[in-house]
Every structure is written in C-alpha cells, then in structure tokens.
Amino acid sequence: MNACCRRTGEDMPITDVVFDYCGVLLDWRPELTMEGKVDTSTMRRLLDHADPYGFWHYDLMSDLGWSEEQMLRDFARHHPHDVALNHAMQPYFANYTRAFAGMVDGMPELLRMLRERGYRLWGLTNFSTPFVTLAHSEFPALRLLLDTVVSSEVRCVKPDARIYEIAMERFGIDPAHAMFFDDKYENAKAASESGMHGVQFLSADQAMQAILG
C-alpha cells in the first residue's frame, strides 16, 4: 500500500477522502502544450529542473497566485538574451488545455464508487484556479468532489502545514477520520503531521485498498 506516511494508532473509520489533483486525479503533462511549437532542445532547457528560474519555478509561482503576465515578465528578466526560451514559455499559457492528458487510470471509477458508499470527497491541490476550473469542465468525475482548496486562492502550497489546516477547517472534517492522497511523499507526510492519514499515491487500486482496508 506504500502507507509509510499513514498515521498509526486506534482504528478509526475513514469518512472523508482528500485528493491531490496532478499525479493523483489528473494526468498533467505541461510538455504537451509545447509539442509542435517548441523544438525538443529548447523544451528540454525550459523544463530543466536545474534552472532556478526555469518552468518549474514559475509553475510554483502560479500555484502561489502569480498571473501569467507576472510570470512572463519575470521569466524574461531572468533570461533577457534567450529569445527561444522566452518564446517557449508562451505556448504553455496559450495552449494550457492540452496539458491534461486525461484522468489517472481508474480514478473516475474510484470516485464514483466512494461516493456511492457514502464517503465525502474533497480536493487539495497546488494549482491555479483557471486550471482547476478547466479540469472540472473537461472531466465530469471531478464534480463528485464536494469542494477543493486551491493553493493559488489561499496563497499557500503543500507541504506548508497551513494549507492542510485551511482545508480541514473549510471542509469541516475530523482529521482522525480523513485520508489524504498525494503523489509526493513530503506532501503525504505533512498531511499525517496535520492529523490526517497521509498516503503517498501510487495507483487507483492502491488507493482503494488503503481506504477500504
């Protein structure tokens, strides 16, 4: 089950399940927005995690609420002479609908099954509101979530303890009866430290086994 982050102690029934979005509910691939518009070499440079002011830095800034204009302006400031790299950032925003390759295998079925069994379902994501709105319009199964806390709205990202507190208060959940799934270990661990049962997500089958026991 890979429940290394799951809290231990007395057996308490799970009534609420909280899901991360990208890597858990959604198959999100930003490189898809650039295919056919950015050459392979430039795309590789843009997506290089070693660049402190590359794509992933601005992905985090987006999660914290920065606008497209802020990000493009700041990106240009840090790459003033790299015309190709500056052009490469623009298709991501112009074509961001393409970033969603679909929902993660088995997750629509899992959401429906859990709702039918009476579980309350929620979302907690490091993402921007426009992307969340788009995802809900594209994938009806996401509408089974009762509510979602989006990092760009609360100006706070996982694994900061504050975002878990915000989610639990807003959802009105008892953390001892709540399970949280995230594909990143550190985020699942932080959920456990907040009082929930944090589980690092591997697959829909693994999640189902973790919830149902």
URZI-V865762 format. One record per helix or strand of 3 or more residues. SS is the DSSP state (helix for helix, strand for strand). FROM is the first residue (numbers start at 1). LEN is the number of residues. If there is no record, write none. Layout:
BEGIN
SS:FROM:LEN
SS:FROM:LEN
END
This chain:
BEGIN
strand:16:4
strand:26:3
helix:30:4
helix:40:7
helix:55:9
helix:68:11
helix:83:12
helix:96:4
strand:100:4
helix:107:10
strand:120:6
helix:129:10
helix:140:5
strand:148:3
helix:151:4
helix:161:11
helix:175:3
strand:178:5
helix:185:10
strand:197:4
helix:204:9
END
